[in-house]
Amino acid sequence: MQKNEQVIQKTPVKTYSVKEVAGLYNISSKTLKKWLTPFEKEIGERRGYFYYPKQVKIIFEKLGLPETHI
């Protein structure tokens, strides 16, 4: 591996707050809401400020997997 290469990790599917999901995609919570509007029925209703693992999996399927760089 070269020095300049970045290691890419998959983001785990777990419970995330709205702010955390937005952070994974480097967008604001408001932008996330706009992106998820077409998929509201499939994702289901949030409970409080959290998306549960089943919902997070659907979000990742619809928006693509966010990748974290180390």
Biotite code that builds the C-alpha atoms (Angstrom):
import biotite.structure as struc

atoms = struc.array([
    struc.Atom([0.000, 0.000, 0.000], chain_id="A", res_id=1, res_name="MET", atom_name="CA", element="C"),
    struc.Atom([1.318, 3.442, -0.883], chain_id="A", res_id=2, res_name="GLN", atom_name="CA", element="C"),
    struc.Atom([1.520, 6.265, 1.642], chain_id="A", res_id=3, res_name="LYS", atom_name="CA", element="C"),
    struc.Atom([-1.102, 8.418, -0.089], chain_id="A", res_id=4, res_name="ASN", atom_name="CA", element="C"),
    struc.Atom([-3.756, 5.704, -0.363], chain_id="A", res_id=5, res_name="GLU", atom_name="CA", element="C"),
    struc.Atom([-6.698, 5.994, 2.003], chain_id="A", res_id=6, res_name="GLN", atom_name="CA", element="C"),
    struc.Atom([-8.177, 3.002, 3.740], chain_id="A", res_id=7, res_name="VAL", atom_name="CA", element="C"),
    struc.Atom([-11.941, 2.831, 3.179], chain_id="A", res_id=8, res_name="ILE", atom_name="CA", element="C"),
    struc.Atom([-14.189, 1.237, 5.792], chain_id="A", res_id=9, res_name="GLN", atom_name="CA", element="C"),
    struc.Atom([-17.805, 0.231, 5.370], chain_id="A", res_id=10, res_name="LYS", atom_name="CA", element="C"),
    struc.Atom([-20.227, 2.072, 7.615], chain_id="A", res_id=11, res_name="THR", atom_name="CA", element="C"),
    struc.Atom([-21.936, -0.286, 10.084], chain_id="A", res_id=12, res_name="PRO", atom_name="CA", element="C"),
    struc.Atom([-25.719, -0.652, 10.037], chain_id="A", res_id=13, res_name="VAL", atom_name="CA", element="C"),
    struc.Atom([-26.879, 0.365, 13.511], chain_id="A", res_id=14, res_name="LYS", atom_name="CA", element="C"),
    struc.Atom([-29.163, 2.908, 15.170], chain_id="A", res_id=15, res_name="THR", atom_name="CA", element="C"),
    struc.Atom([-28.279, 6.472, 14.122], chain_id="A", res_id=16, res_name="TYR", atom_name="CA", element="C"),
    struc.Atom([-29.728, 9.863, 14.923], chain_id="A", res_id=17, res_name="SER", atom_name="CA", element="C"),
    struc.Atom([-30.878, 12.075, 12.060], chain_id="A", res_id=18, res_name="VAL", atom_name="CA", element="C"),
    struc.Atom([-27.810, 14.260, 12.577], chain_id="A", res_id=19, res_name="LYS", atom_name="CA", element="C"),
    struc.Atom([-25.490, 11.229, 12.474], chain_id="A", res_id=20, res_name="GLU", atom_name="CA", element="C"),
    struc.Atom([-26.973, 9.931, 9.203], chain_id="A", res_id=21, res_name="VAL", atom_name="CA", element="C"),
    struc.Atom([-26.627, 13.397, 7.673], chain_id="A", res_id=22, res_name="ALA", atom_name="CA", element="C"),
    struc.Atom([-23.032, 13.509, 8.908], chain_id="A", res_id=23, res_name="GLY", atom_name="CA", element="C"),
    struc.Atom([-22.242, 10.191, 7.228], chain_id="A", res_id=24, res_name="LEU", atom_name="CA", element="C"),
    struc.Atom([-23.160, 11.789, 3.892], chain_id="A", res_id=25, res_name="TYR", atom_name="CA", element="C"),
    struc.Atom([-21.575, 15.160, 4.798], chain_id="A", res_id=26, res_name="ASN", atom_name="CA", element="C"),
    struc.Atom([-24.873, 16.999, 4.338], chain_id="A", res_id=27, res_name="ILE", atom_name="CA", element="C"),
    struc.Atom([-27.237, 18.934, 6.609], chain_id="A", res_id=28, res_name="SER", atom_name="CA", element="C"),
    struc.Atom([-30.259, 17.373, 8.306], chain_id="A", res_id=29, res_name="SER", atom_name="CA", element="C"),
    struc.Atom([-32.474, 19.524, 6.075], chain_id="A", res_id=30, res_name="LYS", atom_name="CA", element="C"),
    struc.Atom([-30.839, 18.149, 2.917], chain_id="A", res_id=31, res_name="THR", atom_name="CA", element="C"),
    struc.Atom([-31.149, 14.594, 4.248], chain_id="A", res_id=32, res_name="LEU", atom_name="CA", element="C"),
    struc.Atom([-34.884, 15.115, 4.732], chain_id="A", res_id=33, res_name="LYS", atom_name="CA", element="C"),
    struc.Atom([-35.211, 16.247, 1.100], chain_id="A", res_id=34, res_name="LYS", atom_name="CA", element="C"),
    struc.Atom([-33.220, 13.259, -0.127], chain_id="A", res_id=35, res_name="TRP", atom_name="CA", element="C"),
    struc.Atom([-35.357, 10.812, 1.889], chain_id="A", res_id=36, res_name="LEU", atom_name="CA", element="C"),
    struc.Atom([-38.771, 12.304, 1.015], chain_id="A", res_id=37, res_name="THR", atom_name="CA", element="C"),
    struc.Atom([-39.326, 9.991, -2.012], chain_id="A", res_id=38, res_name="PRO", atom_name="CA", element="C"),
    struc.Atom([-38.617, 6.941, 0.173], chain_id="A", res_id=39, res_name="PHE", atom_name="CA", element="C"),
    struc.Atom([-40.647, 7.836, 3.305], chain_id="A", res_id=40, res_name="GLU", atom_name="CA", element="C"),
    struc.Atom([-43.099, 4.944, 2.945], chain_id="A", res_id=41, res_name="LYS", atom_name="CA", element="C"),
    struc.Atom([-40.335, 2.388, 2.457], chain_id="A", res_id=42, res_name="GLU", atom_name="CA", element="C"),
    struc.Atom([-38.198, 3.708, 5.318], chain_id="A", res_id=43, res_name="ILE", atom_name="CA", element="C"),
    struc.Atom([-41.075, 4.051, 7.747], chain_id="A", res_id=44, res_name="GLY", atom_name="CA", element="C"),
    struc.Atom([-41.722, 6.555, 10.493], chain_id="A", res_id=45, res_name="GLU", atom_name="CA", element="C"),
    struc.Atom([-38.858, 7.643, 12.721], chain_id="A", res_id=46, res_name="ARG", atom_name="CA", element="C"),
    struc.Atom([-39.218, 7.235, 16.451], chain_id="A", res_id=47, res_name="ARG", atom_name="CA", element="C"),
    struc.Atom([-37.946, 10.413, 18.039], chain_id="A", res_id=48, res_name="GLY", atom_name="CA", element="C"),
    struc.Atom([-34.696, 11.496, 16.453], chain_id="A", res_id=49, res_name="TYR", atom_name="CA", element="C"),
    struc.Atom([-33.493, 8.013, 15.539], chain_id="A", res_id=50, res_name="PHE", atom_name="CA", element="C"),
    struc.Atom([-33.473, 5.679, 12.565], chain_id="A", res_id=51, res_name="TYR", atom_name="CA", element="C"),
    struc.Atom([-33.295, 2.029, 13.605], chain_id="A", res_id=52, res_name="TYR", atom_name="CA", element="C"),
    struc.Atom([-31.033, -0.533, 11.878], chain_id="A", res_id=53, res_name="PRO", atom_name="CA", element="C"),
    struc.Atom([-33.748, -1.776, 9.507], chain_id="A", res_id=54, res_name="LYS", atom_name="CA", element="C"),
    struc.Atom([-34.435, 1.831, 8.430], chain_id="A", res_id=55, res_name="GLN", atom_name="CA", element="C"),
    struc.Atom([-30.716, 2.615, 8.125], chain_id="A", res_id=56, res_name="VAL", atom_name="CA", element="C"),
    struc.Atom([-30.276, -0.399, 5.847], chain_id="A", res_id=57, res_name="LYS", atom_name="CA", element="C"),
    struc.Atom([-33.033, 0.916, 3.560], chain_id="A", res_id=58, res_name="ILE", atom_name="CA", element="C"),
    struc.Atom([-31.483, 4.404, 3.571], chain_id="A", res_id=59, res_name="ILE", atom_name="CA", element="C"),
    struc.Atom([-28.093, 2.939, 2.592], chain_id="A", res_id=60, res_name="PHE", atom_name="CA", element="C"),
    struc.Atom([-29.749, 0.933, -0.195], chain_id="A", res_id=61, res_name="GLU", atom_name="CA", element="C"),
    struc.Atom([-31.560, 4.007, -1.555], chain_id="A", res_id=62, res_name="LYS", atom_name="CA", element="C"),
    struc.Atom([-28.761, 6.587, -1.203], chain_id="A", res_id=63, res_name="LEU", atom_name="CA", element="C"),
    struc.Atom([-25.766, 4.293, -1.529], chain_id="A", res_id=64, res_name="GLY", atom_name="CA", element="C"),
    struc.Atom([-23.310, 3.347, 1.194], chain_id="A", res_id=65, res_name="LEU", atom_name="CA", element="C"),
    struc.Atom([-21.470, 6.208, 2.831], chain_id="A", res_id=66, res_name="PRO", atom_name="CA", element="C"),
    struc.Atom([-17.785, 5.466, 3.202], chain_id="A", res_id=67, res_name="GLU", atom_name="CA", element="C"),
    struc.Atom([-15.555, 6.625, 5.988], chain_id="A", res_id=68, res_name="THR", atom_name="CA", element="C"),
    struc.Atom([-11.952, 7.402, 5.161], chain_id="A", res_id=69, res_name="HIS", atom_name="CA", element="C"),
    struc.Atom([-9.157, 6.803, 7.631], chain_id="A", res_id=70, res_name="ILE", atom_name="CA", element="C"),
])
